Amino acid sequence: MAAADAPRQYVPLTCHGHSRPVPHISFSPLEKDGSYYLLSACKDGNPMLRDGQTGDWIGTFIGHKGAVWQARLSPDAATAATASADFTAKIWDTHTGELLFTLQHDHIVRAVVYSPDNSDLVATGGMEKKLRIFDLTEMRPKPTSDAAANGSSNADAAVAPSTIPASLAFEIGAGIHTASIKFIVWTKDPRILITASDNTLRWFDVPTKSVVKMEVLDGEIGSCEFCALAPEHTAKTDIGGGYPVLAVAAGKSIYFWGGLCAMDELKSIKMGYKVASVALDPKGRKIVVGEDIPATWARVYRWDDDVEIDIHKGHHGPVWSVAFSPDGKLYATGSEDGTIKMWKNCDGFYGLWRGGGGGVAERGAE
């Protein structure tokens, strides 16, 4: 590759604060003012919310009694959902940090996801091998009696969290999964859910609770995520034609599906190493791949010709999760080493990066 084709190197921002491996990171949708948030799951049991552009710590959700495997923000960014080894998924108020709901399960919860257009619908999965949908609409936490009795104007912030047993959820596809559900993706068609379990992807039709498509991949699935920019940054000329692209890392291969229900295979690439995670920049036509044990690098490829254009060597453990920001101007990596790194994906000034001159970050995000 000619030197002229080499991307400009920017120093990544490193987000400290976690004390154990970070198995999952995700970004919020884009807010009206252009801001957004980054949420990280961690095996220390303390998921963290950060400013998505700078990595600055906003708050930690305290309450889990086991490792947190996954963490996601709702479509309206008002709540966060976390999946934990303590046999629960929890729903949190992102403004106050208060616990709103505990979704009680009978085994480790590995996966959680919101409906794309309804922040009151949450799907979970895990070691029980059951795909469930919880409707939070009828189960809103009530203000505490103390706050109400005091006539506090802030009574709505003082709530008694609700515990919802799994028996009140809707199970989809009973008996179908034979291994732990590690990821769930809710497609743009709210009737279609996708699960990743062992080496198999399954597309479920929610109304009929049946499998409508299945794909067996090249090894155990390490990551399975939707890649999509905010609507105002999306165009028909993007990869996927404006629809989110399903990106999956499994064994030594990466896969991409597109379309309304993410059923149209766009591309698959066999890699020369075991992959832990993958994400796609649909506008910049760029793929970022996180390496699995024993490697610790993230590698960047061009979508159109699969040529490797960059290597990120900053982590000291496998890269379990990769995600692009909703404006596509940076991406983040979460690692076994307990850190999150944020990598610039645009030119000029952005976040804490200065424009030009080698693009050195002003400071590391704490």
C-alpha positions as CSV (number, residue, x, y, z in Angstrom):
1,M,0.0,0.0,0.0
2,A,1.4,3.4,-1.0
3,A,2.2,5.8,1.9
4,A,-0.1,8.3,0.4
5,D,-3.0,5.9,1.0
6,A,-2.1,5.5,4.7
7,P,-4.7,7.0,7.1
8,R,-3.6,9.8,9.3
9,Q,-2.8,8.5,12.8
10,Y,-4.6,10.0,15.8
11,V,-3.7,9.2,19.4
12,P,-6.7,7.3,20.9
13,L,-8.5,8.5,24.0
14,T,-8.3,5.9,26.8
15,C,-11.2,5.6,29.3
16,H,-10.1,4.2,32.6
17,G,-12.3,3.4,35.6
18,H,-13.2,-0.3,35.2
19,S,-11.4,-2.9,37.2
20,R,-12.2,-6.0,35.2
21,P,-12.6,-6.9,31.5
22,V,-15.1,-4.9,29.3
23,P,-17.1,-7.4,27.3
24,H,-19.5,-4.9,25.6
25,I,-19.8,-1.2,24.7
26,S,-22.6,0.6,22.9
27,F,-23.5,4.1,21.9
28,S,-26.8,6.0,22.3
29,P,-28.7,7.5,19.4
30,L,-27.8,11.0,18.4
31,E,-29.4,13.7,20.6
32,K,-30.9,16.9,19.0
33,D,-27.8,18.9,19.9
34,G,-25.4,16.5,18.3
35,S,-24.3,14.9,21.6
36,Y,-24.5,11.2,22.4
37,Y,-23.5,8.7,25.1
38,L,-21.3,5.7,25.5
39,L,-22.3,2.8,27.8
40,S,-20.0,0.1,28.9
41,A,-20.6,-3.3,30.5
42,C,-17.9,-4.7,32.8
43,K,-17.2,-7.9,34.7
44,D,-16.7,-5.7,37.8
45,G,-20.5,-5.4,37.9
46,N,-20.5,-1.6,37.5
47,P,-21.7,-0.4,34.1
48,M,-20.6,3.1,33.3
49,L,-22.1,6.0,31.3
50,R,-19.8,8.4,29.5
51,D,-20.0,11.4,27.2
52,G,-19.7,9.7,23.8
53,Q,-17.5,12.4,22.2
54,T,-15.0,12.8,24.9
55,G,-15.2,9.7,27.0
56,D,-15.7,11.7,30.2
57,W,-17.3,9.8,33.0
58,I,-20.9,10.8,33.7
59,G,-22.0,8.1,36.2
60,T,-21.9,4.4,37.3
61,F,-25.0,2.3,37.7
62,I,-24.7,0.6,41.1
63,G,-26.7,-2.4,42.1
64,H,-25.6,-5.6,40.2
65,K,-24.1,-8.4,42.3
66,G,-22.2,-10.1,39.4
67,A,-20.5,-9.4,36.1
68,V,-22.3,-7.3,33.6
69,W,-22.1,-8.9,30.2
70,Q,-24.0,-6.4,28.1
71,A,-25.3,-2.8,28.3
72,R,-27.5,-0.8,26.0
73,L,-29.2,2.6,25.9
74,S,-32.9,3.0,25.0
75,P,-34.0,4.6,21.7
76,D,-34.8,7.8,23.6
77,A,-31.6,7.5,25.8
78,A,-33.8,7.9,28.9
79,T,-33.0,4.5,30.2
80,A,-30.2,1.9,30.1
81,A,-30.6,-1.9,30.2
82,T,-27.9,-4.2,31.6
83,A,-27.6,-8.0,31.5
84,S,-25.8,-9.7,34.4
85,A,-24.4,-12.9,35.8
86,D,-26.5,-12.2,39.0
87,F,-29.5,-13.7,37.2
88,T,-31.0,-10.3,36.4
89,A,-31.4,-7.7,33.8
90,K,-31.8,-4.2,35.1
91,I,-33.3,-1.0,33.7
92,W,-31.9,2.3,34.9
93,D,-32.8,6.0,34.7
94,T,-29.9,7.5,32.8
95,H,-30.5,11.0,34.3
96,T,-30.7,10.1,38.0
97,G,-28.8,6.7,37.9
98,E,-31.8,5.2,39.8
99,L,-32.8,1.6,39.3
100,L,-36.2,1.4,37.8
101,F,-36.8,-2.4,37.1
102,T,-35.1,-5.7,37.9
103,L,-36.0,-8.4,35.4
104,Q,-35.5,-11.5,37.5
105,H,-34.3,-14.6,35.6
106,D,-33.3,-18.2,36.7
107,H,-29.8,-18.1,35.3
108,I,-27.1,-15.8,34.0
109,V,-28.4,-13.1,31.6
110,R,-26.0,-12.5,28.7
111,A,-28.0,-10.4,26.2
112,V,-30.4,-7.5,26.4
113,V,-31.8,-5.2,23.7
114,Y,-34.5,-2.6,23.2
115,S,-37.1,-2.5,20.5
116,P,-35.9,0.0,17.9
117,D,-39.0,2.2,18.2
118,N,-40.2,1.5,21.7
119,S,-38.2,2.1,24.9
120,D,-40.7,0.1,26.9
121,L,-40.0,-3.2,25.1
122,V,-36.9,-5.1,26.2
123,A,-35.7,-8.6,25.0
124,T,-33.4,-10.8,27.1
125,G,-31.5,-14.0,26.7
126,G,-28.8,-16.0,28.4
127,M,-27.9,-19.3,30.0
128,E,-31.5,-20.3,30.4
129,K,-31.6,-20.6,26.5
130,K,-34.8,-18.6,26.5
131,L,-35.6,-15.6,24.4
132,R,-38.0,-13.3,26.3
133,I,-39.7,-10.0,25.7
134,F,-40.6,-7.8,28.7
135,D,-43.3,-5.1,28.3
136,L,-42.5,-2.4,30.9
137,T,-45.5,-0.2,30.1
138,E,-47.8,-1.7,32.8
139,M,-45.0,-2.0,35.4
140,R,-43.8,1.6,36.0
141,P,-42.2,2.1,39.4
142,K,-44.3,4.2,41.8
143,P,-42.9,7.2,43.7
144,T,-41.8,6.2,47.2
145,S,-44.3,6.9,50.0
146,D,-41.8,9.1,51.8
147,A,-41.3,11.3,48.8
148,A,-45.0,11.5,48.1
149,A,-45.8,12.3,51.8
150,N,-43.2,15.1,51.9
151,G,-44.8,16.6,48.9
152,S,-41.4,16.7,47.2
153,S,-41.4,18.3,43.8
154,N,-38.7,15.7,43.0
155,A,-40.9,12.8,43.9
156,D,-40.7,11.4,40.4
157,A,-37.0,10.9,40.9
158,A,-37.5,8.9,44.2
159,V,-39.0,5.7,43.0
160,A,-39.3,2.2,44.4
161,P,-37.9,-0.1,41.7
162,S,-40.1,-2.9,40.4
163,T,-39.1,-6.5,40.2
164,I,-40.6,-8.3,37.3
165,P,-40.4,-12.1,37.3
166,A,-39.5,-13.9,34.0
167,S,-42.9,-15.6,34.2
168,L,-44.5,-12.3,33.2
169,A,-42.4,-12.0,30.0
170,F,-43.4,-13.3,26.6
171,E,-41.2,-16.3,25.6
172,I,-40.4,-16.5,21.9
173,G,-39.4,-19.9,20.3
174,A,-39.6,-22.1,23.4
175,G,-37.2,-25.0,23.3
176,I,-35.4,-23.9,20.1
177,H,-32.1,-22.7,21.6
178,T,-29.7,-25.4,22.6
179,A,-27.0,-23.1,24.0
180,S,-26.7,-19.8,25.8
181,I,-28.1,-16.8,23.9
182,K,-25.2,-14.3,23.7
183,F,-26.6,-11.6,21.5
184,I,-30.0,-10.3,20.4
185,V,-30.6,-7.9,17.6
186,W,-34.1,-6.3,17.1
187,T,-34.4,-5.4,13.4
188,K,-36.0,-2.3,11.8
189,D,-39.0,-4.5,11.3
190,P,-40.1,-4.8,14.9
191,R,-41.6,-8.2,14.2
192,I,-38.2,-9.8,13.6
193,L,-35.7,-10.6,16.3
194,I,-32.2,-12.2,15.7
195,T,-30.4,-14.3,18.3
196,A,-26.8,-15.4,18.3
197,S,-26.3,-18.7,20.2
198,D,-23.2,-20.9,19.9
199,N,-22.4,-20.8,16.1
200,T,-25.9,-20.2,15.0
201,L,-28.0,-17.1,14.0
202,R,-31.7,-17.4,14.1
203,W,-34.3,-14.9,12.8
204,F,-37.5,-15.1,14.8
205,D,-40.9,-13.8,13.8
206,V,-42.4,-12.4,17.0
207,P,-46.1,-12.7,16.2
208,T,-45.8,-16.4,15.4
209,K,-42.9,-17.1,17.8
210,S,-41.2,-19.1,15.0
211,V,-37.8,-19.3,13.3
212,V,-38.0,-17.9,9.8
213,K,-34.3,-18.1,8.9
214,M,-31.2,-19.8,10.3
215,E,-27.5,-19.5,9.5
216,V,-24.7,-21.8,10.9
217,L,-21.4,-19.9,11.0
218,D,-17.7,-20.6,11.1
219,G,-17.4,-21.1,14.9
220,E,-18.8,-19.7,18.1
221,I,-20.2,-16.2,17.6
222,G,-18.1,-13.5,19.4
223,S,-20.1,-10.5,18.5
224,C,-23.4,-9.8,16.7
225,E,-24.4,-6.1,16.4
226,F,-26.3,-3.7,14.2
227,C,-24.2,-1.0,12.6
228,A,-26.1,2.1,11.7
229,L,-25.5,5.9,11.7
230,A,-28.1,8.4,12.9
231,P,-30.8,9.1,10.3
232,E,-29.5,12.5,9.5
233,H,-26.1,11.0,8.7
234,T,-27.5,8.1,6.6
235,A,-27.8,8.0,2.8
236,K,-29.0,5.5,0.2
237,T,-25.4,5.3,-1.1
238,D,-24.2,3.9,2.3
239,I,-23.5,0.2,2.6
240,G,-26.9,-1.4,3.3
241,G,-28.7,1.3,1.4
242,G,-29.8,3.2,4.5
243,Y,-30.8,0.2,6.6
244,P,-28.7,-1.0,9.6
245,V,-26.2,-3.6,8.7
246,L,-25.9,-6.7,10.9
247,A,-22.2,-7.4,11.6
248,V,-21.1,-10.7,13.0
249,A,-17.8,-12.2,14.1
250,A,-17.6,-16.0,14.4
251,G,-14.6,-18.3,14.5
252,K,-12.2,-16.9,11.9
253,S,-14.8,-15.2,9.7
254,I,-16.8,-11.9,9.7
255,Y,-20.3,-11.6,8.1
256,F,-22.6,-8.8,7.1
257,W,-26.4,-8.8,6.4
258,G,-28.6,-6.0,5.2
259,G,-32.2,-5.1,4.4
260,L,-35.3,-4.3,6.5
261,C,-35.0,-7.6,8.4
262,A,-31.2,-8.0,8.0
263,M,-31.8,-11.2,6.0
264,D,-29.8,-10.3,2.8
265,E,-26.2,-11.4,3.1
266,L,-24.0,-8.6,1.8
267,K,-20.5,-10.0,2.4
268,S,-18.5,-12.5,4.4
269,I,-14.7,-12.6,4.8
270,K,-12.4,-15.3,6.0
271,M,-9.7,-13.9,8.2
272,G,-6.3,-15.4,9.0
273,Y,-7.0,-15.2,12.8
274,K,-9.7,-15.8,15.3
275,V,-12.0,-12.8,15.6
276,A,-13.7,-11.5,18.7
277,S,-15.7,-8.6,17.4
278,V,-16.5,-6.5,14.3
279,A,-18.1,-3.2,13.4
280,L,-18.8,-1.4,10.2
281,D,-18.7,2.3,9.1
282,P,-21.4,2.2,6.4
283,K,-20.6,5.6,5.1
284,G,-16.8,5.5,5.3
285,R,-16.9,1.9,4.0
286,K,-14.5,0.7,6.7
287,I,-14.5,-2.5,8.8
288,V,-12.9,-2.7,12.3
289,V,-12.1,-6.2,13.6
290,G,-11.1,-7.0,17.2
291,E,-8.8,-9.9,17.6
292,D,-9.5,-12.8,19.9
293,I,-7.1,-14.6,22.3
294,P,-4.1,-14.5,22.3
295,A,-4.0,-11.3,20.2
296,T,-4.8,-7.8,21.4
297,W,-5.0,-5.7,18.3
298,A,-7.9,-4.1,16.3
299,R,-7.4,-4.2,12.6
300,V,-9.1,-1.8,10.1
301,Y,-10.0,-2.9,6.5
302,R,-11.5,-1.3,3.5
303,W,-15.0,-2.7,2.7
304,D,-14.6,-2.6,-1.1
305,D,-11.4,-4.6,-1.5
306,D,-10.7,-6.1,2.0
307,V,-7.3,-4.4,2.2
308,E,-6.0,-3.8,5.7
309,I,-5.4,-0.1,6.1
310,D,-4.6,0.3,9.8
311,I,-3.7,-1.6,13.0
312,H,-4.5,-0.4,16.5
313,K,-2.1,-1.9,19.0
314,G,-3.1,0.1,22.1
315,H,-4.9,-2.7,24.1
316,H,-3.2,-5.3,26.2
317,G,-6.0,-8.0,25.9
318,P,-8.4,-9.2,23.3
319,V,-10.9,-6.6,21.9
320,W,-14.3,-8.0,22.9
321,S,-16.4,-5.2,21.5
322,V,-16.2,-2.5,18.7
323,A,-18.8,0.2,18.1
324,F,-19.1,3.3,15.9
325,S,-20.6,6.5,17.2
326,P,-24.0,7.5,15.7
327,D,-22.3,10.3,13.7
328,G,-19.6,7.9,12.5
329,K,-16.8,10.3,13.5
330,L,-15.2,8.0,16.0
331,Y,-15.3,4.3,17.1
332,A,-14.7,2.7,20.5
333,T,-13.1,-0.6,21.5
334,G,-13.7,-2.5,24.8
335,S,-11.1,-5.0,25.9
336,E,-10.1,-7.7,28.3
337,D,-7.6,-5.2,29.7
338,G,-10.4,-3.3,31.4
339,T,-10.1,-0.1,29.3
340,I,-12.1,1.5,26.5
341,K,-10.3,3.3,23.7
342,M,-11.8,5.8,21.4
343,W,-10.4,6.2,17.9
344,K,-10.9,9.2,15.7
345,N,-12.7,8.5,12.4
346,C,-12.8,12.0,10.8
347,D,-10.5,14.9,9.9
348,G,-10.2,18.2,11.7
349,F,-11.3,19.1,15.2
350,Y,-13.6,16.7,17.0
351,G,-14.2,16.0,20.7
352,L,-10.8,16.2,22.5
353,W,-8.8,15.9,19.3
354,R,-7.1,18.8,17.7
355,G,-7.2,19.2,13.9
356,G,-4.1,18.5,11.8
357,G,-0.6,18.5,13.0
358,G,-0.5,14.8,13.8
359,G,-3.9,14.9,15.5
360,V,-2.7,14.6,19.1
361,A,-5.5,14.3,21.7
362,E,-5.6,17.1,24.3
363,R,-5.8,14.6,27.2
364,G,-6.8,11.1,28.1
365,A,-10.4,10.7,29.2
366,E,-10.6,9.7,32.8
